[in-house]
Amino acid sequence: MKKKCDENIIKEFKDCKNVISALGDETRQAIIIYMTINCDGNGFRVGELSDKVSVSRTSISHHLKILKENKIVDMRKEGTKNYYYINKESSSLKTLINLFKDLEEYIK
């Protein structure tokens, strides 16, 4: 039974590798923290995130691209404006949450 559990944990870690890597960067963590704490349902523009996280707009755009590629953040357009928000339905985040739940069970 333990061997099967070991294989499952290893597979889950592999499945979460890119998301863990995306969340490992301090700037991306700051973006996620800011978006979570200040969530109003409308999303955030690059300029606003740049001001609040104290990073250039170009850098914010780069980090948002990585978060978006990993399905952690999503974007909606309103005319020429782009609004970024945490993707609550993200399969990537759900997989990560399941990994930590399974790790907790495994440790017990």
MMTF fields as JSON, N, C-alpha, C and O atoms, coordinates in Angstrom:
{
  "mmtfVersion": "1.0.0",
  "mmtfProducer": "UNKNOWN",
  "numBonds": 431,
  "numAtoms": 432,
  "numGroups": 108,
  "numChains": 1,
  "numModels": 1,
  "chainsPerModel": [1],
  "groupsPerChain": [108],
  "chainIdList": ["A"],
  "bondAtomList": [4, 2, 8, 6, 12, 10, 16, 14, 20, 18, 24, 22, 28, 26, 32, 30, 36, 34, 40, 38, 44, 42, 48, 46, 52, 50, 56, 54, 60, 58, 64, 62, 68, 66, 72, 70, 76, 74, 80, 78, 84, 82, 88, 86, 92, 90, 96, 94, 100, 98, 104, 102, 108, 106, 112, 110, 116, 114, 120, 118, 124, 122, 128, 126, 132, 130, 136, 134, 140, 138, 144, 142, 148, 146, 152, 150, 156, 154, 160, 158, 164, 162, 168, 166, 172, 170, 176, 174, 180, 178, 184, 182, 188, 186, 192, 190, 196, 194, 200, 198, 204, 202, 208, 206, 212, 210, 216, 214, 220, 218, 224, 222, 228, 226, 232, 230, 236, 234, 240, 238, 244, 242, 248, 246, 252, 250, 256, 254, 260, 258, 264, 262, 268, 266, 272, 270, 276, 274, 280, 278, 284, 282, 288, 286, 292, 290, 296, 294, 300, 298, 304, 302, 308, 306, 312, 310, 316, 314, 320, 318, 324, 322, 328, 326, 332, 330, 336, 334, 340, 338, 344, 342, 348, 346, 352, 350, 356, 354, 360, 358, 364, 362, 368, 366, 372, 370, 376, 374, 380, 378, 384, 382, 388, 386, 392, 390, 396, 394, 400, 398, 404, 402, 408, 406, 412, 410, 416, 414, 420, 418, 424, 422, 428, 426],
  "bondOrderList": [1, 1, 1, 1, 1, 1, 1, 1, 1, 1, 1, 1, 1, 1, 1, 1, 1, 1, 1, 1, 1, 1, 1, 1, 1, 1, 1, 1, 1, 1, 1, 1, 1, 1, 1, 1, 1, 1, 1, 1, 1, 1, 1, 1, 1, 1, 1, 1, 1, 1, 1, 1, 1, 1, 1, 1, 1, 1, 1, 1, 1, 1, 1, 1, 1, 1, 1, 1, 1, 1, 1, 1, 1, 1, 1, 1, 1, 1, 1, 1, 1, 1, 1, 1, 1, 1, 1, 1, 1, 1, 1, 1, 1, 1, 1, 1, 1, 1, 1, 1, 1, 1, 1, 1, 1, 1, 1],
  "groupList": [{"groupName": "MET", "atomNameList": ["N", "CA", "C", "O"], "elementList": ["N", "C", "C", "O"], "formalChargeList": [0, 0, 0, 0], "bondAtomList": [1, 0, 2, 1, 3, 2], "bondOrderList": [1, 1, 2], "singleLetterCode": "M", "chemCompType": "L-PEPTIDE LINKING"}, {"groupName": "LYS", "atomNameList": ["N", "CA", "C", "O"], "elementList": ["N", "C", "C", "O"], "formalChargeList": [0, 0, 0, 0], "bondAtomList": [1, 0, 2, 1, 3, 2], "bondOrderList": [1, 1, 2], "singleLetterCode": "K", "chemCompType": "L-PEPTIDE LINKING"}, {"groupName": "CYS", "atomNameList": ["N", "CA", "C", "O"], "elementList": ["N", "C", "C", "O"], "formalChargeList": [0, 0, 0, 0], "bondAtomList": [1, 0, 2, 1, 3, 2], "bondOrderList": [1, 1, 2], "singleLetterCode": "C", "chemCompType": "L-PEPTIDE LINKING"}, {"groupName": "ASP", "atomNameList": ["N", "CA", "C", "O"], "elementList": ["N", "C", "C", "O"], "formalChargeList": [0, 0, 0, 0], "bondAtomList": [1, 0, 2, 1, 3, 2], "bondOrderList": [1, 1, 2], "singleLetterCode": "D", "chemCompType": "L-PEPTIDE LINKING"}, {"groupName": "GLU", "atomNameList": ["N", "CA", "C", "O"], "elementList": ["N", "C", "C", "O"], "formalChargeList": [0, 0, 0, 0], "bondAtomList": [1, 0, 2, 1, 3, 2], "bondOrderList": [1, 1, 2], "singleLetterCode": "E", "chemCompType": "L-PEPTIDE LINKING"}, {"groupName": "ASN", "atomNameList": ["N", "CA", "C", "O"], "elementList": ["N", "C", "C", "O"], "formalChargeList": [0, 0, 0, 0], "bondAtomList": [1, 0, 2, 1, 3, 2], "bondOrderList": [1, 1, 2], "singleLetterCode": "N", "chemCompType": "L-PEPTIDE LINKING"}, {"groupName": "ILE", "atomNameList": ["N", "CA", "C", "O"], "elementList": ["N", "C", "C", "O"], "formalChargeList": [0, 0, 0, 0], "bondAtomList": [1, 0, 2, 1, 3, 2], "bondOrderList": [1, 1, 2], "singleLetterCode": "I", "chemCompType": "L-PEPTIDE LINKING"}, {"groupName": "PHE", "atomNameList": ["N", "CA", "C", "O"], "elementList": ["N", "C", "C", "O"], "formalChargeList": [0, 0, 0, 0], "bondAtomList": [1, 0, 2, 1, 3, 2], "bondOrderList": [1, 1, 2], "singleLetterCode": "F", "chemCompType": "L-PEPTIDE LINKING"}, {"groupName": "VAL", "atomNameList": ["N", "CA", "C", "O"], "elementList": ["N", "C", "C", "O"], "formalChargeList": [0, 0, 0, 0], "bondAtomList": [1, 0, 2, 1, 3, 2], "bondOrderList": [1, 1, 2], "singleLetterCode": "V", "chemCompType": "L-PEPTIDE LINKING"}, {"groupName": "SER", "atomNameList": ["N", "CA", "C", "O"], "elementList": ["N", "C", "C", "O"], "formalChargeList": [0, 0, 0, 0], "bondAtomList": [1, 0, 2, 1, 3, 2], "bondOrderList": [1, 1, 2], "singleLetterCode": "S", "chemCompType": "L-PEPTIDE LINKING"}, {"groupName": "ALA", "atomNameList": ["N", "CA", "C", "O"], "elementList": ["N", "C", "C", "O"], "formalChargeList": [0, 0, 0, 0], "bondAtomList": [1, 0, 2, 1, 3, 2], "bondOrderList": [1, 1, 2], "singleLetterCode": "A", "chemCompType": "L-PEPTIDE LINKING"}, {"groupName": "LEU", "atomNameList": ["N", "CA", "C", "O"], "elementList": ["N", "C", "C", "O"], "formalChargeList": [0, 0, 0, 0], "bondAtomList": [1, 0, 2, 1, 3, 2], "bondOrderList": [1, 1, 2], "singleLetterCode": "L", "chemCompType": "L-PEPTIDE LINKING"}, {"groupName": "GLY", "atomNameList": ["N", "CA", "C", "O"], "elementList": ["N", "C", "C", "O"], "formalChargeList": [0, 0, 0, 0], "bondAtomList": [1, 0, 2, 1, 3, 2], "bondOrderList": [1, 1, 2], "singleLetterCode": "G", "chemCompType": "PEPTIDE LINKING"}, {"groupName": "THR", "atomNameList": ["N", "CA", "C", "O"], "elementList": ["N", "C", "C", "O"], "formalChargeList": [0, 0, 0, 0], "bondAtomList": [1, 0, 2, 1, 3, 2], "bondOrderList": [1, 1, 2], "singleLetterCode": "T", "chemCompType": "L-PEPTIDE LINKING"}, {"groupName": "ARG", "atomNameList": ["N", "CA", "C", "O"], "elementList": ["N", "C", "C", "O"], "formalChargeList": [0, 0, 0, 0], "bondAtomList": [1, 0, 2, 1, 3, 2], "bondOrderList": [1, 1, 2], "singleLetterCode": "R", "chemCompType": "L-PEPTIDE LINKING"}, {"groupName": "GLN", "atomNameList": ["N", "CA", "C", "O"], "elementList": ["N", "C", "C", "O"], "formalChargeList": [0, 0, 0, 0], "bondAtomList": [1, 0, 2, 1, 3, 2], "bondOrderList": [1, 1, 2], "singleLetterCode": "Q", "chemCompType": "L-PEPTIDE LINKING"}, {"groupName": "TYR", "atomNameList": ["N", "CA", "C", "O"], "elementList": ["N", "C", "C", "O"], "formalChargeList": [0, 0, 0, 0], "bondAtomList": [1, 0, 2, 1, 3, 2], "bondOrderList": [1, 1, 2], "singleLetterCode": "Y", "chemCompType": "L-PEPTIDE LINKING"}, {"groupName": "HIS", "atomNameList": ["N", "CA", "C", "O"], "elementList": ["N", "C", "C", "O"], "formalChargeList": [0, 0, 0, 0], "bondAtomList": [1, 0, 2, 1, 3, 2], "bondOrderList": [1, 1, 2], "singleLetterCode": "H", "chemCompType": "L-PEPTIDE LINKING"}],
  "groupTypeList": [0, 1, 1, 1, 2, 3, 4, 5, 6, 6, 1, 4, 7, 1, 3, 2, 1, 5, 8, 6, 9, 10, 11, 12, 3, 4, 13, 14, 15, 10, 6, 6, 6, 16, 0, 13, 6, 5, 2, 3, 12, 5, 12, 7, 14, 8, 12, 4, 11, 9, 3, 1, 8, 9, 8, 9, 14, 13, 9, 6, 9, 17, 17, 11, 1, 6, 11, 1, 4, 5, 1, 6, 8, 3, 0, 14, 1, 4, 12, 13, 1, 5, 16, 16, 16, 6, 5, 1, 4, 9, 9, 9, 11, 1, 13, 11, 6, 5, 11, 7, 1, 3, 11, 4, 4, 16, 6, 1],
  "groupIdList": [1, 2, 3, 4, 5, 6, 7, 8, 9, 10, 11, 12, 13, 14, 15, 16, 17, 18, 19, 20, 21, 22, 23, 24, 25, 26, 27, 28, 29, 30, 31, 32, 33, 34, 35, 36, 37, 38, 39, 40, 41, 42, 43, 44, 45, 46, 47, 48, 49, 50, 51, 52, 53, 54, 55, 56, 57, 58, 59, 60, 61, 62, 63, 64, 65, 66, 67, 68, 69, 70, 71, 72, 73, 74, 75, 76, 77, 78, 79, 80, 81, 82, 83, 84, 85, 86, 87, 88, 89, 90, 91, 92, 93, 94, 95, 96, 97, 98, 99, 100, 101, 102, 103, 104, 105, 106, 107, 108],
  "secStructList": [7, 2, 2, 2, 2, 2, 2, 2, 2, 2, 2, 2, 2, 2, 2, 2, 2, 2, 2, 2, 2, 2, 2, 6, 1, 2, 2, 2, 2, 2, 2, 2, 2, 2, 2, 2, 2, 6, 7, 7, 1, 1, 7, 5, 7, 2, 2, 2, 2, 2, 2, 2, 2, 6, 7, 7, 2, 2, 2, 2, 2, 2, 2, 2, 2, 2, 2, 2, 2, 6, 6, 1, 3, 3, 3, 3, 3, 3, 6, 6, 3, 3, 3, 3, 3, 3, 7, 6, 6, 7, 2, 2, 2, 2, 2, 2, 2, 2, 2, 2, 2, 2, 2, 2, 2, 2, 2, 7],
  "xCoordList": [0.829, 0.0, 0.861, 0.559, 1.949, 2.827, 3.444, 3.561, 3.836, 4.452, 3.476, 3.878, 2.218, 1.197, 1.038, 0.906, 1.051, 0.935, 2.147, 2.007, 3.338, 4.562, 4.454, 4.806, 3.974, 3.836, 2.839, 3.051, 1.766, 0.774, 1.357, 1.143, 2.084, 2.7, 3.699, 3.731, 4.512, 5.496, 4.787, 5.209, 3.733, 2.984, 2.364, 2.413, 1.784, 1.182, 2.228, 1.967, 3.394, 4.468, 4.851, 5.03, 4.974, 5.314, 4.231, 4.533, 2.976, 1.859, 1.855, 1.378, 2.382, 2.375, 3.686, 3.813, 4.645, 5.986, 5.964, 6.605, 5.247, 5.227, 4.516, 4.942, 3.446, 2.715, 3.569, 3.625, 4.231, 5.113, 6.22, 6.551, 6.787, 7.838, 7.307, 7.966, 6.13, 5.532, 5.286, 5.467, 4.88, 4.586, 5.844, 5.786, 6.969, 8.206, 8.894, 9.794, 8.485, 9.102, 8.481, 7.258, 9.317, 8.822, 7.914, 6.944, 8.212, 7.358, 5.995, 4.974, 5.973, 4.678, 3.907, 2.681, 4.623, 3.953, 3.335, 2.207, 4.066, 3.544, 2.31, 1.354, 2.321, 1.157, -0.045, -1.138, 0.16, -0.931, -1.449, -2.661, -0.559, -0.971, -1.79, -2.858, -1.289, -2.025, -3.404, -4.407, -3.447, -4.725, -5.705, -6.908, -5.181, -6.038, -6.584, -7.782, -5.724, -6.128, -7.075, -7.996, -6.865, -7.633, -8.692, -9.181, -9.038, -10.006, -11.351, -11.965, -11.792, -13.114, -13.986, -15.103, -13.462, -14.212, -14.018, -14.442, -13.387, -13.203, -11.874, -11.756, -10.891, -9.58, -8.686, -9.092, -7.474, -6.467, -5.765, -5.512, -5.458, -4.715, -3.22, -2.821, -2.409, -0.966, -0.411, 0.42, -0.864, -0.367, -0.642, 0.215, -1.828, -2.185, -1.291, -0.79, -1.095, -0.232, 1.206, 1.898, 1.648, 2.992, 3.195, 4.223, 2.227, 2.311, 2.317, 3.095, 1.469, 1.308, 2.434, 2.806, 2.979, 4.023, 5.413, 6.427, 5.444, 6.696, 7.662, 8.852, 7.116, 7.892, 7.443, 6.295, 8.326, 7.986, 6.811, 6.543, 6.13, 4.997, 5.436, 4.721, 6.616, 7.145, 7.354, 7.022, 7.904, 8.139, 6.814, 6.667, 5.855, 4.53, 3.913, 3.382, 3.978, 3.419, 4.079, 3.402, 5.381, 6.115, 5.631, 5.376, 5.507, 5.081, 3.624, 3.277, 2.781, 1.384, 1.281, 0.433, 2.14, 2.155, 2.445, 1.788, 3.433, 3.781, 2.631, 2.293, 2.031, 0.894, -0.286, -1.0, -0.487, -1.585, -1.325, -2.232, -0.083, 0.278, 0.046, -0.266, 0.198, 0.011, -1.397, -1.672, -2.278, -3.701, -3.962, -4.965, -3.046, -3.218, -3.989, -4.806, -3.709, -4.352, -5.026, -4.552, -6.117, -6.787, -6.982, -6.723, -7.435, -7.585, -8.89, -9.326, -9.497, -10.665, -10.427, -9.77, -10.968, -10.816, -12.098, -13.206, -11.912, -13.011, -12.539, -11.82, -12.935, -12.437, -10.949, -10.509, -10.174, -8.72, -8.038, -6.813, -8.823, -8.264, -8.28, -9.24, -7.197, -7.096, -7.111, -6.393, -7.931, -8.046, -7.638, -8.151, -6.713, -6.2, -6.782, -6.959, -7.072, -7.659, -7.232, -6.837, -7.313, -6.978, -8.062, -9.256, -7.622, -8.532, -9.004, -8.329, -10.163, -10.682, -11.013, -11.039, -11.264, -11.616, -10.41, -10.563, -9.225, -8.005, -7.788, -7.762, -7.636, -7.314, -5.911, -5.629, -5.03, -3.668, -3.687, -3.004, -4.469, -4.55, -5.232, -4.825, -6.253, -6.942, -6.001, -6.019, -5.182, -4.21, -3.188, -2.802, -2.757, -1.8, -2.42, -1.773, -3.65, -4.348, -4.477, -4.259, -4.831, -4.945, -3.599, -3.538, -2.523, -1.195, -0.924, -0.478, -1.191, -0.919, -1.845, -1.43, -3.068, -3.966, -3.425, -3.403, -2.99, -2.439, -1.14, -0.884, -0.321, 0.908, 0.592, 1.254, -0.415, -0.812, -1.244, -0.855, -2.042, -2.488, -1.307, -1.225, -0.409, 0.752, 1.632, 2.149, 1.797, 2.635, 2.006, 2.717, 0.684, -0.008, 0.249, -0.232],
  "yCoordList": [-1.206, 0.0, 1.253, 2.224, 1.227, 2.385, 2.696, 3.866, 1.684, 1.889, 2.611, 3.522, 2.221, 2.864, 4.33, 5.206, 4.585, 5.956, 6.772, 7.93, 6.177, 6.845, 7.236, 8.354, 6.331, 6.585, 7.712, 8.537, 7.749, 8.808, 10.175, 11.149, 10.25, 11.519, 11.988, 13.169, 11.067, 11.422, 11.945, 12.949, 11.287, 11.73, 13.109, 13.973, 13.311, 14.609, 15.72, 16.813, 15.459, 16.455, 16.796, 17.964, 15.771, 16.011, 16.843, 17.741, 16.542, 17.287, 18.753, 19.624, 19.015, 20.366, 21.118, 22.263, 20.498, 21.077, 22.505, 23.389, 22.741, 24.067, 25.091, 26.244, 24.69, 25.61, 25.969, 27.13, 24.973, 25.233, 26.189, 27.12, 25.964, 26.841, 28.258, 29.235, 28.367, 29.696, 30.441, 31.657, 29.736, 30.371, 30.577, 31.21, 30.048, 30.16, 31.511, 31.814, 32.318, 33.614, 34.657, 34.726, 35.465, 36.445, 37.506, 37.933, 37.926, 38.927, 38.341, 38.999, 37.112, 36.472, 36.229, 36.329, 35.911, 35.765, 37.087, 37.116, 38.187, 39.514, 39.845, 40.42, 39.491, 39.73, 38.946, 39.496, 37.667, 36.81, 37.317, 37.373, 37.681, 38.19, 39.465, 39.607, 40.389, 41.642, 41.359, 41.919, 40.494, 40.191, 39.525, 39.782, 38.677, 37.973, 38.925, 38.923, 39.726, 40.64, 41.717, 42.115, 42.189, 43.316, 42.922, 43.763, 41.648, 41.149, 41.851, 41.832, 42.467, 43.094, 42.514, 42.976, 41.498, 40.856, 41.487, 40.913, 42.655, 43.328, 43.009, 43.138, 42.603, 42.336, 43.564, 44.615, 43.407, 44.456, 44.678, 43.735, 45.923, 46.272, 46.239, 46.337, 46.101, 46.0, 47.204, 47.047, 48.393, 49.612, 49.623, 50.016, 49.197, 49.148, 48.16, 48.46, 46.987, 45.982, 46.484, 46.258, 47.163, 47.718, 48.712, 48.684, 49.578, 50.558, 49.886, 50.265, 48.91, 48.283, 47.317, 47.179, 46.646, 45.654, 46.279, 45.648, 47.504, 48.251, 47.556, 47.41, 47.137, 46.513, 47.159, 47.589, 47.232, 47.876, 47.179, 46.0, 47.924, 47.368, 46.19, 45.195, 46.316, 45.239, 43.974, 42.873, 44.14, 42.995, 42.371, 41.149, 43.224, 42.71, 41.908, 40.821, 42.438, 41.735, 40.372, 39.383, 40.321, 39.056, 38.056, 36.893, 38.509, 37.62, 37.194, 36.046, 38.097, 37.741, 36.696, 35.805, 36.808, 35.821, 34.426, 33.453, 34.339, 33.044, 32.521, 31.339, 33.388, 32.977, 32.552, 31.607, 33.243, 32.911, 31.582, 30.76, 31.369, 30.108, 28.913, 27.817, 29.126, 28.051, 28.032, 27.327, 28.805, 28.841, 29.263, 28.876, 30.06, 30.59, 31.901, 32.213, 32.652, 33.944, 33.874, 33.185, 34.578, 34.686, 36.162, 37.021, 36.453, 37.831, 37.991, 37.097, 39.158, 39.492, 40.859, 41.72, 41.043, 42.309, 43.115, 42.583, 44.408, 45.365, 46.45, 47.364, 46.352, 47.281, 47.075, 45.988, 48.112, 48.003, 47.701, 47.605, 47.553, 47.329, 45.839, 45.127, 45.39, 44.005, 43.983, 44.74, 43.113, 42.957, 41.532, 40.559, 41.429, 40.144, 39.796, 40.666, 38.527, 38.058, 36.621, 35.903, 36.216, 34.837, 33.922, 34.161, 32.885, 31.926, 30.932, 29.944, 31.209, 30.378, 28.957, 28.038, 28.777, 27.456, 26.71, 25.695, 27.211, 26.664, 25.202, 24.848, 24.366, 22.963, 22.865, 21.95, 23.802, 23.803, 24.028, 23.328, 25.003, 25.278, 24.135, 23.786, 23.551, 22.417, 21.228, 20.53, 20.994, 19.905, 20.152, 19.228, 21.397, 21.761, 21.574, 21.048, 21.998, 21.83, 20.346, 19.942, 19.537, 18.091, 17.479, 16.587, 17.958, 17.469, 17.705, 16.797, 18.918, 19.223, 18.451, 18.072, 18.22, 17.385, 15.961, 15.361, 15.423, 14.064, 13.979, 12.981, 15.025, 15.047, 15.036, 14.355, 15.79, 15.831, 14.436, 13.989, 13.761, 12.405, 11.439, 10.586, 11.585, 10.706, 10.854, 9.868, 12.089, 12.353, 11.771, 11.299, 11.798, 11.223, 9.76, 9.068],
  "zCoordList": [0.0, 0.0, 0.0, -0.693, 0.79, 0.874, -0.493, -0.856, -1.249, -2.562, -3.494, -4.219, -3.484, -4.318, -3.914, -4.77, -2.627, -2.117, -2.548, -2.943, -2.476, -2.915, -4.385, -4.76, -5.203, -6.644, -6.903, -7.791, -6.14, -6.306, -5.949, -6.671, -4.849, -4.418, -5.474, -5.821, -5.982, -7.014, -8.259, -8.833, -8.678, -9.86, -9.624, -10.5, -8.445, -8.146, -8.14, -8.642, -7.587, -7.602, -9.04, -9.383, -9.873, -11.279, -11.963, -12.749, -11.662, -12.251, -11.807, -12.534, -10.624, -10.048, -10.248, -9.814, -10.888, -11.011, -11.563, -10.996, -12.643, -13.256, -12.383, -12.314, -11.72, -10.849, -9.637, -9.233, -9.061, -7.916, -8.337, -7.603, -9.501, -10.01, -10.237, -9.88, -10.824, -11.079, -9.775, -9.716, -8.74, -7.455, -6.608, -5.554, -7.064, -6.303, -6.415, -5.632, -7.368, -7.57, -6.642, -6.517, -5.995, -5.016, -5.643, -5.017, -6.846, -7.5, -7.811, -7.615, -8.293, -8.576, -7.282, -7.259, -6.211, -4.918, -4.499, -4.009, -4.688, -4.328, -5.153, -4.632, -6.429, -7.29, -6.774, -6.634, -6.494, -6.008, -4.667, -4.456, -3.769, -2.459, -2.63, -2.034, -3.442, -3.659, -4.259, -3.815, -5.263, -5.916, -4.946, -4.99, -4.08, -3.12, -2.066, -1.786, -1.489, -0.415, -0.924, -0.21, -2.139, -2.665, -3.689, -4.444, -3.71, -4.684, -4.534, -3.467, -5.618, -5.623, -6.733, -6.967, -7.408, -8.471, -9.835, -10.838, -9.902, -11.183, -11.852, -13.071, -11.099, -11.646, -11.553, -11.057, -12.036, -11.898, -13.226, -13.975, -13.506, -14.703, -14.385, -13.224, -15.417, -15.257, -14.5, -13.606, -14.85, -14.198, -12.71, -11.918, -12.327, -10.904, -10.163, -9.08, -10.747, -10.116, -10.037, -9.044, -11.086, -11.103, -9.962, -9.285, -9.753, -8.668, -7.299, -6.424, -7.114, -5.795, -5.454, -4.288, -6.468, -6.223, -6.395, -6.097, -6.87, -7.066, -8.023, -7.742, -9.149, -10.215, -11.522, -11.633, -12.505, -13.771, -14.457, -14.224, -15.291, -16.046, -16.914, -17.034, -17.514, -18.363, -17.541, -17.982, -16.347, -15.471, -15.015, -15.0, -14.644, -14.233, -15.371, -15.147, -16.591, -17.752, -17.933, -18.214, -17.774, -17.883, -16.828, -17.141, -15.588, -14.504, -14.681, -14.401, -15.138, -15.395, -16.502, -16.445, -17.501, -18.591, -18.04, -18.41, -17.155, -16.551, -15.7, -15.771, -14.901, -14.067, -14.936, -14.601, -16.037, -16.956, -17.661, -17.795, -18.114, -18.762, -17.841, -18.305, -16.55, -15.573, -14.997, -14.025, -15.599, -15.247, -13.805, -13.205, -13.257, -11.909, -11.978, -11.112, -13.025, -13.273, -14.634, -15.538, -14.771, -16.062, -16.377, -15.534, -17.583, -18.014, -18.782, -19.506, -18.6, -19.416, -20.04, -19.455, -21.228, -21.949, -21.836, -21.901, -21.667, -21.753, -22.699, -22.295, -23.939, -24.945, -25.128, -25.502, -24.867, -25.0, -23.669, -23.605, -22.615, -21.275, -20.93, -21.225, -20.3, -19.836, -18.314, -17.661, -17.766, -16.317, -15.939, -16.492, -14.997, -14.541, -13.175, -12.322, -12.984, -11.734, -11.473, -12.392, -10.233, -9.872, -10.429, -10.251, -11.098, -11.717, -10.649, -10.362, -10.074, -8.974, -9.418, -8.599, -10.703, -11.222, -11.789, -12.469, -11.508, -12.077, -11.702, -10.523, -12.712, -12.444, -11.849, -11.075, -12.204, -11.661, -10.157, -9.409, -9.72, -8.284, -7.549, -6.441, -8.14, -7.507, -7.375, -6.361, -8.393, -8.34, -7.236, -6.519, -7.104, -6.051, -4.665, -3.76, -4.501, -3.222, -2.889, -1.747, -3.882, -3.655, -3.271, -2.425, -3.892, -3.54, -2.063, -1.361, -1.583, -0.182, 0.763, 1.859, 0.358, 1.173, 1.251, 2.325, 0.118, 0.096, 0.888, 1.561, 0.807, 1.607, 3.102, 3.886, 3.475, 4.879, 5.342, 6.42, 4.53, 4.865, 4.916, 5.799, 3.971, 3.885, 5.123, 5.647, 5.584, 6.77, 8.023, 8.91, 8.108, 9.281, 9.313, 10.211]
}
